Amino acid sequence: MDINKTALVLIDVQKESSFGIEGVNEAVKNAKDLIEKCRSLNIPIIYTRHLNRADQVGLSNGEPLKEDDTPIYYSTNTENIDIIEDIAPHKEDIVLDKYRWSSFYETSLHTVLQGLGVKHVIIGGFVTDGCLMTTVFDGYFRNYQLNLVKDICGATNEGAHMASILIMANWVYDLNIYNSSELIKKLDNKEHHVWSSPCPDSLQFTPENMREVFKKLDK
């Protein structure tokens, strides 16, 4: 990883994430440490925010609504669309809004990354099995080398979180998977652990062995 061609992309680390996503507090704590390290190295930091217009314009098909016909999630008439305060952007950071899961879909993310000369993307955020995973696949299709930080991610339940990470590990051929502390060591040029797939579909997980296979990512 060439840090001069690297950016940190944080997916939807918004106040909405405090409701129903497992392990948010720990993920935010880990993200804070990684953000500080990236700032110290002048690695650009990009935040995405998922939005659902309160007036229903442009909503995804079947987007859940409240009784007053405003979106249940990420509604633009609430403060839940704001970035979590502990990891709020600085003025030099980039914040991109989106209306679909993938952060590349009809946004300027690809243009911004190209303008910054980015080849390597450090990525994490919420939810693992939705906006994060779709962004990872779309980034891979645009020839970015992705570095997934799995302990700054989260989903509504353990199974969804693990399964989506294992799916990405199986099929994003040049994906590297870190825990935040290990990536910080990497950025400090210290000995570190990283998991990289030896071949496509290498993990062969099932419902019965998912936890054991998931542990392999830390070995």
C-alpha positions in Angstrom: 0.0 0.0 0.0 1.4 3.3 -1.1 0.1 5.8 1.5 0.6 8.6 -1.0 -2.0 6.9 -3.1 -4.4 5.9 -0.3 -7.6 7.3 1.1 -9.8 6.4 4.1 -13.5 6.0 3.1 -16.0 5.8 6.0 -19.4 4.6 5.0 -22.5 6.1 6.7 -21.0 6.4 10.2 -24.1 8.4 11.1 -26.2 8.9 14.2 -28.8 6.6 12.7 -26.3 3.8 13.2 -26.8 4.1 17.0 -30.2 2.3 16.6 -30.1 -1.4 16.0 -26.5 -2.0 14.8 -24.5 -4.3 17.0 -21.2 -3.1 18.4 -21.5 0.6 17.3 -19.6 2.0 20.2 -16.6 -0.3 19.8 -16.6 0.3 16.0 -16.6 4.1 16.5 -13.8 3.9 19.1 -11.7 1.9 16.6 -12.5 4.2 13.8 -11.4 7.2 15.9 -8.0 5.7 16.4 -7.6 4.9 12.7 -8.8 8.4 11.7 -6.2 10.0 13.9 -3.5 7.9 12.4 -4.6 8.7 8.9 -4.7 12.4 9.7 -1.2 12.3 11.0 0.0 10.8 7.7 -2.1 13.2 5.6 -4.2 10.4 4.2 -7.4 11.9 2.8 -10.5 11.1 4.8 -13.9 10.8 2.9 -17.2 10.3 4.7 -20.4 9.2 3.0 -23.9 10.0 4.3 -27.0 8.0 3.3 -30.0 10.2 2.9 -33.7 9.5 2.4 -35.7 12.6 1.5 -38.5 13.3 4.0 -40.7 14.3 1.1 -40.2 10.8 -0.4 -38.6 12.1 -3.6 -36.2 9.6 -5.1 -36.7 6.9 -2.4 -35.7 3.3 -3.1 -38.5 0.9 -4.0 -40.2 -0.2 -0.9 -38.4 2.1 1.5 -40.1 1.7 4.9 -42.1 4.7 6.0 -43.6 6.0 9.3 -47.2 6.7 9.8 -46.6 10.3 8.7 -45.1 9.0 5.4 -41.6 10.1 6.2 -38.8 7.5 5.9 -38.1 5.4 9.0 -34.3 5.5 8.3 -31.9 8.3 7.4 -34.7 10.8 7.0 -33.5 14.2 6.0 -35.9 15.9 8.5 -33.9 14.3 11.5 -30.5 14.8 12.9 -29.8 11.1 12.5 -28.3 11.8 9.1 -25.4 13.6 10.8 -22.0 11.9 11.3 -21.5 10.6 14.8 -19.9 13.3 16.9 -16.9 11.4 18.2 -15.7 10.9 14.6 -17.2 14.0 13.0 -15.4 15.4 9.9 -12.8 18.2 10.0 -13.1 21.0 7.6 -10.5 19.5 5.3 -12.3 16.2 5.0 -14.7 15.4 2.2 -18.4 14.5 2.8 -20.4 12.9 0.0 -24.2 12.4 0.2 -25.9 9.4 -1.5 -29.4 8.1 -2.0 -28.6 4.4 -2.7 -26.6 1.8 -0.9 -23.4 1.9 -2.9 -21.3 5.0 -2.4 -20.3 4.9 -6.0 -23.8 4.9 -7.4 -24.6 8.3 -8.9 -22.1 10.1 -6.6 -18.8 11.9 -7.2 -16.8 9.4 -5.2 -15.0 7.9 -8.1 -14.2 11.3 -9.5 -12.9 12.5 -6.1 -10.7 9.4 -5.7 -9.3 9.9 -9.1 -8.6 13.5 -8.5 -6.7 12.6 -5.4 -4.7 10.0 -7.3 -6.0 7.2 -5.1 -5.2 3.5 -5.9 -5.7 2.0 -2.4 -8.9 2.5 -0.4 -9.1 1.8 3.3 -12.8 1.2 4.1 -15.2 0.5 6.9 -18.6 1.6 8.2 -22.2 0.7 8.3 -23.9 -1.6 7.6 -21.6 -4.4 6.7 -24.1 -6.3 4.6 -25.6 -3.3 2.8 -24.0 0.0 2.0 -20.5 -1.2 3.0 -20.5 -4.4 1.0 -22.0 -2.8 -2.2 -19.5 -0.1 -2.0 -16.6 -2.6 -1.7 -17.8 -4.5 -4.8 -18.3 -1.3 -6.8 -14.8 -0.1 -5.8 -13.4 -3.4 -6.9 -15.1 -3.1 -10.3 -13.5 0.3 -10.7 -10.0 -1.2 -10.1 -9.3 0.2 -6.6 -7.4 -2.1 -4.2 -9.6 -2.4 -1.1 -8.4 -2.7 2.5 -11.4 -3.6 4.7 -11.1 -2.8 8.4 -13.5 -5.3 9.9 -13.7 -4.0 13.4 -14.9 -0.5 12.3 -17.9 -2.2 10.6 -21.2 -3.4 11.9 -24.5 -4.9 11.0 -27.8 -5.5 12.8 -26.7 -9.0 13.8 -23.6 -11.1 14.0 -24.6 -13.5 11.2 -25.1 -10.7 8.7 -21.8 -9.1 9.7 -19.8 -12.3 9.4 -21.4 -13.6 6.3 -21.0 -10.4 4.3 -17.3 -10.1 5.3 -16.7 -13.7 4.3 -18.5 -13.1 0.9 -16.3 -10.1 0.2 -13.2 -12.1 1.3 -14.2 -14.9 -1.1 -14.8 -12.8 -4.2 -12.9 -9.6 -4.0 -9.7 -11.2 -5.2 -7.2 -8.5 -4.0 -9.0 -7.6 -0.8 -6.9 -7.2 2.3 -8.7 -7.5 5.7 -7.4 -5.9 8.9 -8.4 -5.1 12.4 -7.8 -1.4 13.0 -4.9 -1.9 15.4 -3.1 -4.1 12.8 -3.7 -1.5 10.1 -2.3 1.2 12.3 0.8 -1.0 12.7 1.0 -1.3 9.0 0.8 2.4 8.5 3.6 2.8 11.1 5.7 0.3 9.1 5.6 -2.2 12.0 5.0 -5.9 11.9 1.3 -6.6 11.5 -1.3 -9.1 10.6 -3.3 -8.9 7.4 -5.6 -11.5 5.8 -5.5 -11.9 2.0 -7.3 -14.6 0.0 -5.0 -17.2 -1.5 -7.6 -18.0 -4.2 -11.3 -17.3 -5.1 -13.9 -18.9 -2.8 -11.2 -20.1 -0.5 -13.1 -19.9 2.8 -15.9 -22.4 2.1 -18.1 -21.3 5.0 -21.4 -22.8 6.0 -24.0 -21.8 8.6 -22.5 -24.5 10.9 -18.8 -23.4 10.6 -19.2 -19.7 10.0 -17.7 -18.6 13.4 -14.7 -20.8 13.0 -14.0 -19.7 9.4 -14.4 -16.1 10.5 -11.7 -16.5 13.1 -9.3 -17.5 10.3 -9.2 -13.8 9.3 -7.4 -13.1 12.5 -4.8 -15.8 12.1 
